[in-house]
């Protein structure tokens, strides 16, 4: 079975990945084709590196105000339907010995789940996930602490839980300071709530690319030392340069989340290929007109970007 919703099985895979010197990639999706691109990237990487199995987290947001991925899946925009459609599609593509992506261990993840807006996803919808980001960062600090602690106590045996102590930067560089009390607050938050992973503010910016954001390596190592174990999750990876997406596991970053850069580059590539077919489209050529070609171009480019990221995250060490 390669579509893994069992908490302990997922934890075993994540721990094993990190122990070999790689950070687990968390790739988000808002469509069936982006989902297949994730699996294609993983399969291609496994075959290139000679891996029998390769792990990757397939993630979705639901009612996250900055990006509602489950609602993007279908034209009707129904969040539950979109979530189920993508996760069942992922299961079909990699969940059996005869599946086309059977080498891939897909770890489904619920990203940026609000305690109130995503109540269904965080409770009844857990059958589709092995991990969740319980995202109470917009609430007052004491409420964040209380709600996260309560959720871990009630559901922590079913799923791995990520938590965030403070708001992360979105859509505008949020300067993180090395000399503030963030590290101390984050350590206290983890000890109080019992989360499995900390979504840490490491200086990056979510849903951005080409900004002044920079990865705070010292903060990551200080957090890992203070927490006494590696348990960090990095968001906002799209804001970093290619040469900066490497060596995260050395700092205690266990999981690395990315989506924005992949979508932008894949869309730009597919659009360029579409423009190249303009004459054929005007001539009423069916294959040039039909959406399949645009989607396939999108999938291929997205998979190529993600394959580069996988190797940057140390997946060659899994051999």
ChimeraX attribute file (.defattr): number of C-alpha atoms within 10 A of each C-alpha:
attribute: neighborCount
match mode: 1-to-1
recipient: residues
	/A:1	13
	/A:2	23
	/A:3	26
	/A:4	20
	/A:5	20
	/A:6	18
	/A:7	18
	/A:8	15
	/A:9	12
	/A:10	24
	/A:11	17
	/A:12	10
	/A:13	18
	/A:14	21
	/A:15	16
	/A:16	14
	/A:17	22
	/A:18	23
	/A:19	14
	/A:20	15
	/A:21	19
	/A:22	28
	/A:23	30
	/A:24	28
	/A:25	26
	/A:26	27
	/A:27	24
	/A:28	25
	/A:29	26
	/A:30	24
	/A:31	20
	/A:32	18
	/A:33	19
	/A:34	25
	/A:35	23
	/A:36	22
	/A:37	25
	/A:38	29
	/A:39	30
	/A:40	23
	/A:41	25
	/A:42	28
	/A:43	26
	/A:44	19
	/A:45	22
	/A:46	23
	/A:47	13
	/A:48	11
	/A:49	16
	/A:50	13
	/A:51	18
	/A:52	13
	/A:53	16
	/A:54	26
	/A:55	24
	/A:56	23
	/A:57	28
	/A:58	27
	/A:59	27
	/A:60	28
	/A:61	27
	/A:62	25
	/A:63	21
	/A:64	17
	/A:65	10
	/A:66	12
	/A:67	15
	/A:68	17
	/A:69	22
	/A:70	25
	/A:71	21
	/A:72	18
	/A:73	22
	/A:74	17
	/A:75	8
	/A:76	10
	/A:77	14
	/A:78	14
	/A:79	20
	/A:80	14
	/A:81	14
	/A:82	24
	/A:83	26
	/A:84	15
	/A:85	17
	/A:86	26
	/A:87	21
	/A:88	14
	/A:89	16
	/A:90	22
	/A:91	21
	/A:92	17
	/A:93	22
	/A:94	23
	/A:95	22
	/A:96	15
	/A:97	11
	/A:98	10
	/A:99	14
	/A:100	15
	/A:101	24
	/A:102	23
	/A:103	24
	/A:104	28
	/A:105	24
	/A:106	30
	/A:107	28
	/A:108	27
	/A:109	26
	/A:110	27
	/A:111	23
	/A:112	26
	/A:113	22
	/A:114	22
	/A:115	19
	/A:116	11
	/A:117	13
	/A:118	19
	/A:119	13
	/A:120	12
	/A:121	23
	/A:122	23
	/A:123	14
	/A:124	9
	/A:125	15
	/A:126	19
	/A:127	13
	/A:128	22
	/A:129	26
	/A:130	25
	/A:131	28
	/A:132	25
	/A:133	22
	/A:134	26
	/A:135	26
	/A:136	24
	/A:137	19
	/A:138	14
	/A:139	16
	/A:140	11
	/A:141	13
	/A:142	9
	/A:143	13
	/A:144	23
	/A:145	21
	/A:146	14
	/A:147	17
	/A:148	28
	/A:149	20
	/A:150	14
	/A:151	18
	/A:152	21
	/A:153	13
	/A:154	11
	/A:155	14
	/A:156	18
	/A:157	12
	/A:158	18
	/A:159	23
	/A:160	23
	/A:161	25
	/A:162	27
	/A:163	30
	/A:164	26
	/A:165	25
	/A:166	21
	/A:167	15
	/A:168	22
	/A:169	21
	/A:170	14
	/A:171	12
	/A:172	13
	/A:173	18
	/A:174	17
	/A:175	16
	/A:176	19
	/A:177	13
	/A:178	13
	/A:179	8
	/A:180	9
	/A:181	9
	/A:182	18
	/A:183	20
	/A:184	13
	/A:185	12
	/A:186	22
	/A:187	18
	/A:188	15
	/A:189	22
	/A:190	22
	/A:191	11
	/A:192	13
	/A:193	19
	/A:194	19
	/A:195	23
	/A:196	17
	/A:197	22
	/A:198	27
	/A:199	25
	/A:200	26
	/A:201	29
	/A:202	26
	/A:203	27
	/A:204	29
	/A:205	28
	/A:206	25
	/A:207	20
	/A:208	21
	/A:209	19
	/A:210	11
	/A:211	15
	/A:212	14
	/A:213	25
	/A:214	19
	/A:215	22
	/A:216	15
	/A:217	17
	/A:218	12
	/A:219	21
	/A:220	25
	/A:221	18
	/A:222	15
	/A:223	26
	/A:224	19
	/A:225	14
	/A:226	15
	/A:227	20
	/A:228	11
	/A:229	10
	/A:230	23
	/A:231	23
	/A:232	29
	/A:233	25
	/A:234	25
	/A:235	24
	/A:236	27
	/A:237	26
	/A:238	23
	/A:239	25
	/A:240	21
	/A:241	14
	/A:242	12
	/A:243	7
	/A:244	13
	/A:245	19
	/A:246	16
	/A:247	16
	/A:248	25
	/A:249	22
	/A:250	16
	/A:251	19
	/A:252	24
	/A:253	27
	/A:254	25
	/A:255	27
	/A:256	24
	/A:257	22
	/A:258	23
	/A:259	23
	/A:260	19
	/A:261	21
	/A:262	22
	/A:263	20
	/A:264	14
	/A:265	15
	/A:266	22
	/A:267	19
	/A:268	14
	/A:269	17
	/A:270	22
	/A:271	15
	/A:272	13
	/A:273	15
	/A:274	18
	/A:275	11
	/A:276	12
	/A:277	17
	/A:278	14
	/A:279	11
	/A:280	15
	/A:281	16
	/A:282	10
	/A:283	11
	/A:284	11
	/A:285	13
	/A:286	10
	/A:287	12
	/A:288	19
	/A:289	17
	/A:290	11
	/A:291	11
	/A:292	11
	/A:293	16
	/A:294	18
	/A:295	16
	/A:296	14
	/A:297	20
	/A:298	25
	/A:299	24
	/A:300	20
	/A:301	21
	/A:302	29
	/A:303	26
	/A:304	20
	/A:305	18
	/A:306	24
	/A:307	23
	/A:308	14
	/A:309	21
	/A:310	25
	/A:311	16
	/A:312	19
	/A:313	22
	/A:314	22
	/A:315	26
	/A:316	18
	/A:317	15
	/A:318	20
	/A:319	12
